[in-house]
Amino acid sequence: MSSLHASRSSMLQMRVRGAAPRTVIAPFGACRPKACSVALSAKEGAAPCMQPAMARQAHRGSRRCAAAATPIVAAPSAASTDATFEDFVDYIQQLQSSILSGAEQLDGSGAKFVRDQWQRDPSDANAGWGATCVLEGGRVLEKAAANTTVVRGTLTAARAQAMSSRGRAEIDPKGGQPYAAAAMSLVFHSAHPLVPTLRADVRLFQVAGQSWFGGGCDLTPFYVNEDDARAFHAKWKQVCDKHQEGLYPKLKEWCDKYFYIPCRHEHRGLGGIFYDDMSTKECGFDAAAFTRDVGDAILPSWHNIAATRSQLPFTQQQRDWQLIRRGRYLEFNLLYDRGVKFGLDGGRIESIMVSAPPLIAWKYNVVPQPGSQEERLVQVLRKPQQWA
């Protein structure tokens, strides 16, 4: 057995790098296309959820590019023409803009998000557009991505079968139905081992005249701070209680079940909330309004934790542990996340892989020292607790 204190040189460290964006870099708020493409994330990003998009710049330390984007005009689609979808697209763009501004202020280093605006050919079976925004090399944020994606296309048989298997009678398992999907998703990887990773998304999927919402927000710490865990979950209980009594424990349990790594017998983090395939008709409350409240609470649920913990000193041992635990994060995404599998079926690879941490370490058979804070984390991840 290896201990955490073994030589750092024995670690296999890997930088996960994406290709430099090939599309036009535009200032946020440039013209909005009328159709868009996304990597759909089911549950990590459970039915078709949007997986965060990825665009990584060529050097460390993000910069803002001021080139104006050429207006993108996509062909109209019969998949979605109602106001609900267009209103949601407007909302996620506003939400993205707010999150980018808030994250830059929190980081405080002067690093800015680069915005990669991209579009698929309207003749593509899954035509769409999106805006991938990435900040790297910050004081608090080692890598942060907040992305919007909109897709209008035709369900493949594989996608349709996956959706119909979850009890959606409206979905023809043979595929061929037009659909529309939109999402805002984010992953914030911190530069500080005492600041947990934040993942969140809100999304809308329409097919066969039906609208289903999804979303959630979860916390993946490297060290357990019970005050932070209680505050984070209390925020999400407050959001849920506004719409339906007893909703929070259901969505918390859903989150715990989804973000589980069977081969490690561990949950990925301390959870939060997660929901998918939610319609107003079935859930008994306004699913659209709830999803907007979820989106609005994403950054506030994490802000104070990050602002406070990022001021604390940390050791090299803690940093090494952070890199090892990031390996678990990537293992879940590549081995178990339905959104990755969904996105690989015709999705944009940069969008699918945006959630990858910037620096990871794998070390053989890591066993934390008995009684250590590292061991405490593993114990908690093996048995989810009630925090609110």
N, C-alpha and C positions, 0 to 999 in steps of 0.2 A: 504494500500500500504506500502511496505517496502522500506526503503532508503538504499543506499549503506553503510551508516555509522552504520547500526545496528551491534550488537555484532557479532564478528567473530565466536564465539562459536555456534551461531545459524546455521551456515552453515553445510550442509551435504557435507563432503569432501570424495572423493573416489580416492584411488590409483588404477590405471588400470595396472594390472600386467599380464604379459604373463608367460607361463611356461618356465623353463630353457631349453635351447637348448638340444635336445637329440642326435644331429648329431655331427660329428667330427668337432672340432674347428681347423681351419687351417689358416696359415698366408696368407695375401692377395697375389694373384699371384700364388697360388698352381695350380696344373694341372687343365686344363679346360675340363669338360665333353663335349661330343658331342650331348647332348640333355638336356633340362632343364624345371622346373616347376614354374609357376608364378600365383599369384593371379591377374587376369586381371581386370584392372580398366577401365571402360568406362568413357569417358570424364574426377572424382577424381581419379585421378585417379582419353568416351562417346562412343562409341561402345566398343568393348572390349579393354579397356585400362588396364594397369597393376597397380594393387593396390600394394603399398609398402608391402614388407614382414616384418615379425616381429620376432625377437628373443631377449628375454630380459634376462640378466644375473641375477644370484641369489642375488647379493649384489650391493649396490650403489657404483659408481665409476668404470668405465670400465677398463679392463685389456686386454692385448694382449696375446693370447695363441700361442705357437710356434709349436704345434704338427702338423706334416705333414699329409695331408689328403690322404687317399687311392684313387688312380686314379679312376675316375668314367667313366665308359663306358656304354653308352646307346645304345639301338638297333636303327639302322637307320630307317628312316621313309620316305615314299613317299610324305608326306605332303609338304616338302620343301627340295630341294636339290640344289637350285641355289645359286650363289655367293652373291646375294643381301642379303639373310638372314644370311649367314655365316659372311659376312663382317659387318653386323649390330651387330651381337653377339660379334664380336671382338671389335667393337667400344664401345658398352655399358660397356664392362669390363674395357677398358682403361679409359672411362669416370668415372666409379665408383672409380677406383683407384685414379684418379686425385682429385675427390671431397673429398674422405676420407682424403687425405693428406692436401688439402687446409682447410678443416673444422677443423682438429686437430690443424693446425697452428693458425687458427683464434681463436679457443677456448683458447689456451695458458695455459691450466691448467695441461697438462701432461696426461690427460685422453685420452685413445685410443679406437678406434673402435674394437670391438670383431667381428670376422668373423665366421659365422655359415654356413658352406657349406653343402648342403643337396641334396638328390637325391631321386626320386621315382623309384620304380621297373619298369624296361623297359616293363614289361607285363601290366602295368597300362594303362587304356584307355587314360589317360592324362599324359603320362610319361614325365619326365623332370628333370631339376636340377636348382639350384639357389645358390646365395650367399647373405645371410642376414647380414648386417653389422650395428652394433648398438653401440653408445657411450652414456653413461649416467653419470650424476653427474659432468658435466664440469662447467667451469666458465661462458661461454656464452651459451653453449648447455646443457640444462637440460636433454633432450633426443633427439637424432638424429639417424635416420635410413636412409641408402642409400643401395638400394638392386638391384640386377640383377636377372632376372628369364627368363627361356626359356622353352617353352612347345611345345611338338608335340603330338597331340592326335586326337580325333574324336569328332566332334561337337554333343552335345546332342540336342534333339528337342527344349528344352527350350532356349538354347543359340542360336541355329539357327533361331528360331522364332524372338528373340529379334533383331538379326542382320538384317534379311530380312525385318523386319518392318521399318527399316531405309532406305529402298529403294535399297537394295543390291540384284539385281536379280540373282547374281551368287550363292547366298546362298540358299540351299534347306531348306525350313522351317521344313521339316521332320527330319532334322539332318542326321548324318551318314557320312558327308564329313570329310576327313582328313584336319587338319589345323596345322599351326606352328605360334607361337607367341613368341616375345622376348621384354623385357622392362628393363629399368633402372628407378627406381622411388625413391623419397626421401621425407621425412618430417623432418624438423628441428624445434623442440620446444625449445624456448629460456628460460633461467633461469631468464631473466630480462624483466619486463613488458613493457619497452620502445623498446624492440627488437621484431619485428613482427615474426610470424610463417611463414616459407617458405615451400611450397609444389611444387613439380615439377615432371615431368616424360617425357620420350621419349619412343616410342614403335612402333613395327611393327607387323602386322597381315597378314598372308598369307593363302589363301584358294582358291581352284578352279583356280589355276594359276594366281591369282591376289594378288597384294601387296598394303596394305593400311598402311599409317603412321599416328601416332597421337602423341600428347604431349602437353606441356604447362608449365606455371610457374605462380604462384599466391601468393599474399601477404595477410596475415591475421594479422593486427595490433590490439593492445588493446587500443592504443591512436593514433589519427590522427596526423601525421606530414606531412604537405603538401609538404615540400621539399623532403622528402623521397619518397612520392608517385609519385611526378613528375620525380624524378631520376629513379625510378624503371620502370615506364612506358616508359620513354624516351629510356631506354636501349632496351626494347622489341620492340618499334617502329623502332629503328635502325636495329634490327635483321630482322624484317619483311620487311622494305623498301628495304633492300638489294636484296630481291627476287621478290617482286611485289609491285608496288605502290597501296595504298589503302588496303593492306592486314591487317595491324595492327588493324584498327577500326573493321573489320569483326571478327577477332579472340578475340579482347577485348570484343565485344558484346557477343560472344559465351561464353566466360568465365563468364561474369556477369550473363547470363541466367542460366548457369549450376549450379554455386555455389550459389544457392538461397534456403532459408529455408522457404517454404510456410507457415508453421504453426507459424512462428515468423514474417513473412512479412519483412524479412531482408536478405540481401546478406551476405555470410559468411565472406567476407573480401573486400579489395579494388581491387580485381581482378588482371588481368595481361593479359595473352593470353591463349587460349585453342583451340585445333583443334582435329579432329578425322576423320577417314575414308578418309584420304587424299591420292590421287594417282597422280602421275606426269601427267598422261594422262588427267585427269579431271581438275586439278588445273592450268595447264599452266606453271608450273615451276618445277624444280627438287625437288620433295617432300623429297627425301632421303637427299640431301644436306641441305635443309632447316631444317630438323629434327636434323641433326648434329650440325648446327649452334645454334639451340635452346638448345641442350644439353650443348654445350660449354659455353653458356651464363648464365646458371643457377646460379652457385655460384657467378660469377662476379656481377650479378644483385642485389645481397643481401649483398655481403661482406662488402662494405663500410658502409651501413646502420647499420649492426650488430656491426662492429668494433667501430663505433662512438657512437652509443646509449648505448652500453654496458658499457661505461666509466662513464655514468651519474648516479647520486644518484637516488634512488626511495624510496617511502614510503610503509608502510604496506597496506595502502588503495589501492595503485596502484597494489600491488601484489594480493590482494584479488580480484580486478576487473579482473586481468589477469586470475585467476582461474575460475571465473564465465564465462568469455567469452570463455574459453576453453570448457566449457560445450556445447556451441553452435557448436563448431567445431565437437565435437563427435556426437551431434544430427544429423548434416548433414550426416556424414558418415554412421551412423546406419539406418537412416530413408530414405535417398534419394539417396545415391550414387549407381549408377548402377554397379560400379566395385565391391562393396561389394556383391551385389546380384549375379553377374557373378561368383565371386570367391567362394561363398558358394556352388555353384553347382559343387562340386568335387575339390575345391581348398584347399590350405594349410592354416589352420586357423591362424597359427602364421604369415603367410604372409599377410593375410587379415587385421589383427588387428594391424599391426605395426604403423599405423597412430594415434593410440590413445595417447593422452597426458599422461604424467606420473602422474600428480596430477590435479584433477578437483574439483571445488566446485559448488554445486547447492544451490540456495537460492530462497525461494518462492517469486514470483512476484517482481523481482528487478526493481526498477524505479530510474534511476540516478537523482541527484539533478538538477533542472533547471539551465541552464547556465554553467554546469560543463563540463569538458573535456570528461567525460564518456558519457554525453548526446550528445556531439558533434559526438562521434563515432557512436552512434546508428542512429543519423540523416543521416550521410553519408552512412551508410550501407543500409538504406531504399531507397536511391535514388543515384544510381551510378553516378559518376562524370567523366568528361573528364580530364585526367591528362597529356596527351601528344598530 
